[in-house]
Amino acid sequence: MSAAVPTSPAPPPTWLMASADLDTLRLQNARAAQREWAQVSPQQRARQLSRVADALLAREDELVALIQRENGKQPVEALGHEVGASVANIRWLCRSGPDALAPHPVSIAEMPHRRATQAPQPWGLVLVISPWNFPLSIPLGQVIAGLLAGNAVILKPSEITPEIGSVIESLLAPAALPAGLFNVVLGDGQVGASLIAARPDKVFFTGSMATGRKVMRAAAAHPIPVCLELGGVDAMIVLDDADLDLASSAAVWGGFFNGGQVCASVERLLVAESVREAFVSRVVAKAQALEPATDLGRITAPKQREIYDRHLQDARDRGLQIRCGGEYVGPDTLTPTVIDGPGIEASAVYREETFGPIIAAAGFRSDNDAIARHNALWGGLTVSIFSADERRATAMAQRLDAGLVSVNDVAATLHALPQLPWGGVGSSGFGRSHGIEGLLEFTWPKIIETPRAGHLGFKRPWWFPYGADQTELMRQHGRLLGATNVRDGARAAAAMGKSFVKLMLGAPRT
């Protein structure tokens, strides 16, 4: 009887790995596929990718159940914020994207004998690193935009929601993409670091500011351009003439939908002092009326509870008032929490991103004071303003440091509108998703400049050898470009023409 042959544990499946060999192989295959895909017209790419929206609708119930199980969203949010938003985004991209990706002429009036064309070019291979709080709509929107622009795409979804990340690959199957063009790689932050080290052509990251800094440092070593969306401590500003009933309902939804686990959720209330207590009282009453089991999503990532506990303890230590909430229902649901009191603007719950169902309320004395208090903090993603005076609110919006401002609505809802560019300023990141601007983030502009009337085979008068005539030609050229009235422009053109003719007659043809 022969001895049993020792066996070693089976290796993990390749889709769960990101070894150097696997990264190299995937990148080689993806780059080969991308060269083929880039030759396909944007119109044809759109026709193929539009099938993904059909797949989403056909698998709607399956996707909602998966999101609810793995991420913890309520069904209404899984439908509206994930599946529905993704369908809308894909339809809009496939309808509007091809025209945005077409070459277009650029005016070069200073050289009327030449013409220029700007042609958006795909980066080649892009890496999308996506978060767990919107595990379908955020990565899928960037994946579709990247593919539509002619790139190969590698998606690294959050390790907290790997099943949703994996199902995206099957959702793209109906698009019949070239083999290797799109890949999903599962794993943690080390996997993301190894993928950046494999040197894609651009990185798109959505997540925390701390991790965003790590992504920037890793990409800078090569260097690789990055697009970052890093959240913030977004505010709702309530002016003294606001409809307090409407605004308080907006604040409760804006602060607590998806369990507050939203980069653009209402984390701060800035309320005019004259209506502050009346408004906060309404918010508290409506927050207390929520039913955690049916209204709030659960805490998706257990580590978030550490942040909640730290912020709550800091508030207690400072003597702030927890007006409602601050307690857990089971291990993974924090009751809707509203905190205010003197000194709140120095607290962690006001200054840091809680990313949970906690709202910090502060006051202000004037519109200028509200603007200064908002702009003093590090984030600048979204702001909501409530006022009966639309002109007043719009004037305030112009002065706020934020990528998106909504008047008399919750600005977070703008993420569901595919035609609007989404992104922040300052430490909230840079670059955009959604809109034409977001699509063009997946391209770089190539300029092609050609003769307007065939080959002009003469030496340009500003070429060597230099002399007094060239100096005068350049002087008058600058005056022509800088002229602010017809008389000065005509005078400069005449002088420039004189120098030009002299140079053309006196210089050799070539």
C-alpha positions in Angstrom: 0.0 0.0 0.0 1.6 3.3 -1.1 1.9 6.2 1.3 -0.6 9.0 0.9 0.7 11.9 -1.1 0.6 15.0 1.0 -1.7 17.7 -0.4 -1.4 21.4 0.0 -4.3 23.8 0.3 -5.9 24.8 -3.1 -4.7 28.2 -4.2 -7.3 31.0 -4.1 -9.1 31.7 -7.4 -7.3 34.1 -9.6 -10.1 36.7 -9.4 -9.3 36.9 -5.7 -5.6 37.6 -6.2 -3.5 40.5 -7.3 0.0 39.0 -7.5 2.7 40.7 -9.5 2.4 38.0 -12.2 -1.4 38.2 -12.4 -1.3 42.0 -12.6 1.3 41.9 -15.4 -0.7 39.3 -17.3 -4.0 41.2 -16.9 -2.4 44.5 -17.9 -0.8 42.9 -21.0 -4.1 41.4 -22.1 -6.0 44.5 -21.3 -3.7 46.7 -23.3 -3.9 44.4 -26.3 -7.7 44.4 -26.0 -7.7 48.2 -25.7 -5.9 48.7 -28.9 -8.6 46.8 -30.7 -11.4 48.6 -28.8 -10.0 52.0 -29.5 -10.6 51.4 -33.2 -14.3 50.9 -32.7 -16.3 54.0 -33.2 -17.8 55.7 -30.1 -21.3 55.2 -31.7 -20.7 51.4 -31.9 -19.2 51.3 -28.3 -22.4 53.1 -27.1 -24.6 50.6 -28.9 -22.8 47.7 -27.2 -22.6 49.3 -23.7 -26.3 50.3 -23.8 -27.1 46.6 -23.3 -25.8 46.9 -19.8 -28.8 49.0 -18.9 -31.1 46.3 -20.2 -29.2 43.7 -18.1 -29.7 45.9 -15.0 -33.4 46.1 -15.5 -33.7 42.4 -16.3 -31.9 41.5 -13.0 -33.4 44.3 -10.9 -34.8 42.1 -8.1 -31.6 40.0 -7.9 -29.5 43.1 -7.6 -31.7 44.7 -5.0 -31.5 41.6 -2.9 -27.8 41.4 -3.2 -27.3 45.0 -2.3 -29.6 44.7 0.7 -27.8 41.6 1.9 -24.2 42.7 1.4 -24.4 46.5 1.8 -27.5 46.8 4.1 -29.4 49.4 2.1 -33.2 49.6 2.4 -34.9 48.2 -0.8 -36.1 51.7 -1.8 -32.6 53.0 -1.7 -31.1 50.0 -3.6 -33.7 50.6 -6.3 -33.5 54.4 -6.6 -29.9 55.1 -5.7 -28.2 52.1 -7.2 -30.1 50.3 -10.0 -32.2 53.2 -11.2 -29.4 55.7 -11.0 -27.1 53.3 -12.9 -29.7 52.8 -15.7 -30.1 56.5 -16.1 -26.4 57.1 -16.2 -25.7 54.5 -18.8 -28.6 55.6 -21.0 -27.4 59.2 -20.9 -23.7 58.3 -21.5 -24.6 56.2 -24.5 -26.9 58.9 -25.9 -24.7 61.9 -25.3 -21.2 60.5 -25.1 -20.4 59.8 -28.8 -20.8 63.5 -29.8 -18.6 64.6 -26.9 -15.9 62.1 -28.0 -15.9 63.2 -31.6 -13.1 65.4 -33.0 -14.0 69.0 -33.2 -12.4 72.1 -34.8 -10.6 74.7 -32.6 -10.4 78.3 -33.9 -6.9 79.6 -34.4 -7.6 83.1 -35.7 -3.9 84.1 -35.3 -3.0 81.7 -38.0 -5.8 81.9 -40.6 -3.8 79.7 -43.1 -3.9 76.8 -40.7 -6.7 74.8 -39.0 -6.7 72.7 -35.8 -8.8 69.8 -34.6 -9.0 68.6 -31.0 -9.6 64.8 -30.7 -10.2 63.2 -27.3 -8.0 60.2 -26.9 -8.4 57.3 -24.4 -5.8 57.0 -21.7 -5.4 53.4 -22.5 -5.7 51.3 -19.3 -7.5 53.0 -16.3 -7.9 51.7 -12.8 -11.1 52.3 -10.9 -11.0 51.9 -7.1 -14.5 52.2 -5.7 -16.2 52.4 -2.3 -18.6 50.2 -0.3 -21.4 52.7 0.3 -22.6 52.8 -3.3 -21.1 49.6 -4.5 -23.1 49.4 -7.8 -23.8 52.9 -9.1 -20.4 54.5 -8.4 -18.1 51.9 -9.9 -20.5 51.0 -12.8 -20.8 54.6 -13.8 -17.0 55.1 -14.0 -16.6 51.7 -15.7 -19.1 52.5 -18.5 -17.6 56.0 -19.0 -14.1 54.6 -19.2 -15.1 51.9 -21.7 -17.2 54.3 -23.8 -14.1 56.6 -24.0 -12.2 53.7 -25.5 -10.2 52.5 -22.5 -9.6 49.1 -21.0 -10.7 49.2 -17.3 -9.7 47.3 -14.2 -12.1 47.6 -11.3 -11.1 47.1 -7.7 -14.3 47.2 -5.7 -14.3 47.5 -1.9 -13.3 44.4 -0.1 -16.4 45.0 2.1 -18.8 44.5 -0.8 -17.0 42.0 -3.1 -20.1 40.1 -4.4 -21.6 43.3 -5.8 -18.2 44.1 -7.4 -18.1 40.7 -8.9 -21.6 40.8 -10.4 -20.6 43.9 -12.4 -18.5 41.7 -14.6 -21.5 39.6 -15.5 -23.6 42.7 -16.1 -21.2 43.7 -18.8 -21.3 40.3 -20.5 -24.1 41.4 -22.9 -21.9 44.2 -24.2 -19.7 41.6 -26.0 -16.5 43.4 -25.2 -13.1 42.2 -26.4 -11.7 39.5 -24.1 -9.5 41.1 -21.4 -10.8 44.6 -21.9 -12.6 44.7 -18.5 -11.4 43.0 -15.3 -12.6 42.9 -11.7 -9.8 42.3 -9.1 -11.0 41.7 -5.6 -9.0 42.4 -2.5 -8.0 45.0 0.2 -5.8 48.1 0.1 -2.7 46.1 -0.6 -4.3 44.8 -3.7 -5.1 48.4 -4.7 -1.5 49.4 -4.1 -0.2 46.5 -6.3 -2.5 47.5 -9.1 -1.2 51.1 -9.0 2.4 49.7 -8.9 1.5 47.8 -12.1 1.3 51.3 -13.8 -2.1 51.8 -15.3 -2.4 55.0 -17.3 -4.9 56.8 -14.9 -6.4 56.0 -11.5 -9.9 56.9 -10.4 -10.4 56.7 -6.6 -13.5 57.3 -4.5 -13.2 57.1 -0.8 -11.7 58.7 2.3 -9.2 61.5 2.3 -6.7 59.4 4.2 -6.8 56.7 1.6 -6.9 59.2 -1.2 -3.5 60.6 0.0 -2.0 57.1 -0.1 -3.4 56.7 -3.7 -1.8 60.0 -4.7 1.6 59.1 -3.2 1.6 55.7 -4.9 0.6 57.2 -8.3 3.1 60.0 -8.0 6.0 57.6 -8.0 5.5 56.8 -11.7 3.8 59.4 -12.2 0.2 58.5 -13.0 -2.6 61.1 -13.1 -5.4 60.6 -10.6 -9.0 61.6 -10.2 -10.1 61.8 -6.5 -13.5 62.1 -4.8 -12.9 62.2 -1.1 -16.1 63.2 0.6 -16.5 66.0 3.1 -18.5 67.3 6.0 -21.3 68.7 3.9 -23.6 71.4 5.2 -27.2 72.5 5.0 -27.5 76.3 5.5 -30.9 77.4 6.7 -31.6 81.1 6.4 -34.0 83.0 8.6 -36.7 83.1 5.9 -36.7 79.4 5.1 -39.7 77.1 5.2 -38.7 75.3 8.4 -41.0 72.4 7.9 -39.7 71.7 4.4 -36.1 72.3 5.5 -36.3 70.1 8.5 -37.7 67.2 6.5 -34.9 67.7 4.0 -32.3 67.7 6.8 -33.6 64.4 8.3 -33.5 62.6 4.9 -30.2 64.2 3.9 -28.5 63.3 7.1 -29.9 59.8 7.6 -30.5 58.1 4.2 -28.3 55.1 3.7 -27.6 55.3 7.4 -25.7 58.5 6.9 -23.0 56.6 5.0 -22.8 59.0 2.1 -20.0 61.3 1.1 -22.6 64.1 0.4 -24.9 63.5 3.4 -25.9 66.4 5.6 -23.4 66.2 8.4 -23.6 69.9 9.5 -26.5 72.2 10.0 -25.7 76.0 9.9 -28.9 77.7 11.0 -29.7 81.4 11.4 -29.7 82.1 15.1 -33.2 83.7 15.0 -34.8 80.3 13.9 -32.2 77.9 15.2 -34.1 76.4 18.1 -37.3 76.2 16.2 -35.6 74.4 13.3 -33.5 72.0 15.4 -36.5 71.0 17.4 -38.3 70.1 14.2 -35.3 68.0 13.1 -35.2 66.2 16.4 -38.9 65.4 16.4 -38.7 64.0 12.8 -35.5 62.1 13.6 -37.2 60.5 16.6 -40.1 59.4 14.4 -37.9 57.3 12.1 -38.1 53.6 12.3 -34.6 52.1 12.2 -35.7 48.8 10.9 -37.4 50.2 7.8 -35.9 53.7 7.4 -32.2 53.3 8.1 -29.6 51.2 6.4 -27.4 49.2 8.7 -23.8 50.0 9.4 -22.1 48.4 6.4 -18.5 48.5 7.7 -18.1 47.6 11.4 -15.0 49.8 11.7 -17.4 52.8 11.2 -18.7 52.2 14.7 -15.3 53.2 16.1 -15.7 56.6 14.5 -19.2 57.0 15.7 -18.2 56.1 19.3 -15.3 58.5 19.2 -17.3 61.4 18.0 -20.1 60.7 20.5 -17.7 60.5 23.4 -15.9 63.7 22.3 -19.3 65.4 22.2 -20.1 64.2 25.7 -16.7 65.2 27.0 -17.2 68.7 25.7 -20.6 69.0 27.3 -22.5 69.1 24.1 -26.2 68.2 24.0 -27.2 65.0 22.3 -30.7 66.0 21.4 -31.8 62.6 20.2 -30.2 59.3 19.3 -26.7 58.3 20.3 -27.7 54.7 21.1 -27.4 51.5 19.1 -30.3 49.2 18.2 -28.5 45.9 18.0 -24.8 45.7 16.8 -25.2 47.5 13.5 -27.7 50.3 13.7 -27.1 53.7 15.4 -30.3 55.6 16.1 -30.6 59.0 14.3 -28.6 61.5 16.3 -28.6 65.3 16.5 -26.0 67.1 18.5 -25.8 70.8 19.3 -24.5 73.2 22.0 -21.9 75.9 22.7 -18.5 75.0 21.3 -19.7 72.5 18.8 -17.6 73.9 16.0 -14.5 72.7 17.8 -15.8 69.2 18.2 -14.9 66.1 16.2 -18.5 65.5 15.1 -18.5 68.9 13.5 -15.0 69.0 12.0 -14.6 65.4 10.8 -16.5 63.2 8.4 -18.6 60.9 10.6 -20.1 59.0 7.7 -23.0 57.9 9.8 -26.4 59.0 11.1 -25.2 61.9 13.1 -25.8 65.6 12.5 -24.1 68.5 14.2 -26.0 71.8 14.5 -24.5 75.2 14.8 -25.7 78.8 14.3 -24.7 81.9 12.4 -25.5 85.6 12.7 -25.6 86.7 9.0 -25.2 85.5 5.5 -21.6 86.5 5.4 -21.0 84.7 8.7 -22.6 81.5 7.3 -20.4 81.6 4.3 -17.3 82.2 6.4 -18.2 79.3 8.8 -18.8 77.0 5.9 -15.6 77.8 4.0 -13.4 77.6 7.1 -13.7 73.8 7.1 -11.7 71.4 4.9 -14.4 69.9 2.7 -16.1 71.3 -0.4 -18.3 68.7 -2.1 -22.0 69.7 -1.7 -24.0 72.4 0.1 -27.8 72.7 0.5 -29.3 76.2 1.1 -32.9 76.8 2.2 -34.5 80.2 1.8 -37.7 81.8 0.6 -35.5 84.2 -1.4 -34.0 82.4 -4.4 -31.9 85.3 -5.4 -30.4 85.6 -2.0 -29.7 81.9 -1.8 -28.1 81.9 -5.3 -25.9 84.9 -4.4 -24.7 82.9 -1.4 -24.1 79.8 -3.5 -21.7 81.7 -5.7 -19.5 82.4 -2.7 -19.5 78.9 -1.1 -16.5 76.6 -1.7 -18.3 73.5 -3.0 -18.6 71.6 -6.2 -22.4 71.4 -6.1 -24.9 73.7 -4.4 -28.6 73.0 -4.3 -31.2 75.6 -3.3 -34.3 74.3 -1.4 -33.4 70.7 -1.9 -30.7 68.2 -0.7 -27.6 68.6 -2.8 -26.8 64.9 -2.5 -29.6 64.1 -4.9 -27.6 65.7 -7.7 -25.5 62.5 -7.9 -28.5 60.8 -9.4 -28.5 63.3 -12.4 -26.1 61.9 -14.9 -25.7 65.1 -16.9 -24.3 67.1 -14.0 -20.6 66.8 -13.2 -20.0 65.5 -9.7 -16.9 66.4 -7.6 -15.5 68.7 -5.0 -12.9 71.3 -4.3 -10.1 71.6 -1.7 -9.6 68.4 0.4 -12.8 66.9 -1.1 -10.7 66.0 -4.1 -10.4 67.0 -7.8 -11.6 65.8 -11.1 -15.2 64.9 -11.9 -17.5 62.0 -12.6 -20.8 62.2 -14.4 -21.6 64.8 -17.1 -19.5 65.5 -20.2 -16.7 66.6 -17.8 -16.7 63.2 -16.1 -16.6 61.4 -19.4 -13.7 63.5 -20.7 -11.7 62.7 -17.5 -11.2 59.3 -19.2 -9.5 61.0 -22.2 -6.7 63.4 -23.0 -6.9 66.0 -25.7 -4.8 65.5 -28.9 -4.4 68.6 -31.2 -3.9 68.0 -34.9 -3.0 71.1 -36.9 -2.9 71.1 -40.7 -2.7 73.6 -43.7 -6.0 75.1 -44.6 -5.3 75.3 -48.4 -2.8 72.5 -49.1 0.9 72.7 -48.7 2.4 76.2 -48.4 6.0 75.6 -49.4 7.7 78.8 -48.2 9.8 79.6 -45.3 7.9 81.3 -42.5 8.9 84.9 -42.0 9.6 84.4 -38.3 12.1 81.6 -38.9 15.9 82.1 -39.0 17.8 84.3 -39.7 16.6 86.9 -37.2 16.9 90.6 -37.9 15.2 93.9 -37.3 12.3 93.1 -39.7 11.4 90.0 -37.7 11.5 92.0 -34.4 9.2 94.6 -35.9 6.9 91.9 -37.2 6.6 90.4 -33.7 6.1 93.8 -32.1 3.1 94.6 -34.4 1.7 91.1 -34.1 1.5 91.5 -30.3 -0.1 94.9 -30.7 -2.7 93.4 -33.2 -3.6 90.7 -30.7 -3.8 93.1 -27.8 -5.8 95.8 -29.6 -9.0 96.9 -27.8 -10.4 99.0 -30.7 -10.7 98.9 -34.4 -8.3 101.8 -35.0 -5.4 100.4 -33.1 -6.0 96.9 -34.6 -6.0 98.4 -38.2 -2.8 100.4 -37.5 -1.0 97.3 -36.1 -2.3 95.1 -39.0 -1.0 97.6 -41.6 2.4 97.8 -39.9 2.6 94.1 -39.6 1.6 93.6 -43.3 4.4 96.0 -44.3 7.0 94.0 -42.4 5.6 90.7 -43.7 5.8 91.7 -47.3 9.3 93.0 -46.9 10.4 89.8 -45.3 8.7 87.7 -48.0 10.3 89.6 -50.8 13.7 89.8 -49.3 14.1 86.3 -47.8 14.7 83.1 -49.8 11.7 80.8 -50.4 13.1 78.0 -48.2 
